[in-house]
Amino acid sequence: MFQYREYELSEHIYIDDKDLRLEKTYELCVSELGLQQTKRDQTIAFYLAIISFVLPTIIKMESAARIASFFALYIFGILLVQVVVRYRIYKEVYWITCRTITQLYNFKNDKITKELVQHIFYRTLKKNSLTVLVQDNTDETKVLPWKTYRKISNSAETILFEVLVLMSSFLLWVGIFMLVKHGTWGIVAASIFTLINFVYWNYYYYKRLTDIYRVIIDHSDESFNAVYSKAWFLHSFY
């Protein structure tokens, strides 16, 4: 029978002179941060390569198969959009984690506890939120969605994300236009659905990114744990 539920960790089982290896942890975190960016670039390049490779073949297909192929490429692109957003979220968390670790250098090893690490992580999170969020200054603080989106739209990460969304949206437009088979109505229908698609995935990106900083607004343990759970380089501190 497993005994993990009944086992209790006590202070005396930990070593007194603990080596936190902050330098090594920082190096690993920086490496992982860069890896997220590399994976994002490779994902976008992979999608471009797939389109370039299969498009000449798709054009030669019969009408029904051609339409189905364009929709298939669009769906594949949307799956990659979600993957890229995930890379972006983890890159943001790793960046905050790196800044947290650098601040831990200022403390004695035997004074670094889980509570201290979480406090510094929250403080770093709050400071970094100024580069992402735009908030109103009323008594009830809240994020201003449109201004926040305009602020983050200038970043390289957002621009590359837009490139991927635009590529998949164009394939959706072509697929719908070919499906409707009416000149003006086809253009209108394709444009409407493509616009809805573009707005939705931009909102998805904005929502996932700003959710990292949700704890700054609602101050809840749930919001903090949601982002701290991704900072697994900090989970070794007890």
C-alpha positions, 0 to 999 in steps of 0.5 A: 500500500502506498504511504505517500499520503501519510508521510510528513516532511519535517525540518530535521530531514533537510540538510543545513548547508544547502547548495541552491546552485542558483547560477546553474538554475539561472543558466538552465532557465535562460536556455529554456527561455531561448528554446521557446523562441527557437521552437516558435520560429521553427513552427512558423518556418515549418508551416511555411514549408508545408504550404509551399510544398503542398500548394502546387499539388493542391491547385491541380486537384479537383474542386472538392479535394482542393477545397478540403485541402485548403480547409485542412491546411487552415485547421493545421495552421490553427493547431500551430497557432495554439502551439505558438501561443503556448511557447509565448506564455512559457517564454514570459514565465521563464523571463519572470523566473530568470529575474526572480533568480537574479534577485535571490543572489541577494539573500543568504542560502539558509534564508531562501524559503518557498515563501520568500521565492514566491514573494519575489516572484509576485513582486517581479510579476507585478513589475513586469506587468507594466510592460504588458498591461494597461490599467485604469487608475480608478479604485477598482483596478482593471485591464483596458483590453484595447489599449493593452492589445495595442501595447503588446502589438508592437512586440516581435513576438506578437508580430510573428504570431500575427504572421502565422494567423494571417497565413492560416486566415488566408487559407480559410478565405480561399477555402470559403470563397471556393466553397461558396462559388459566387463572385461577390457573395463569395468574397463577402462571406469569405471576408466576414468569416476570415475577419471573425477568425482573425479577431478571435485568435488575436483575442485568444492570444491577448487573453492567454498572455494577460492571464499570466498577470491576472493575480495583479488584478484579483489578488487570488491564490488561484491566479497566482498558482496558475502562473507559478505552476509554470515556473518549475525552476523555482519549485525546488525551493522549500 
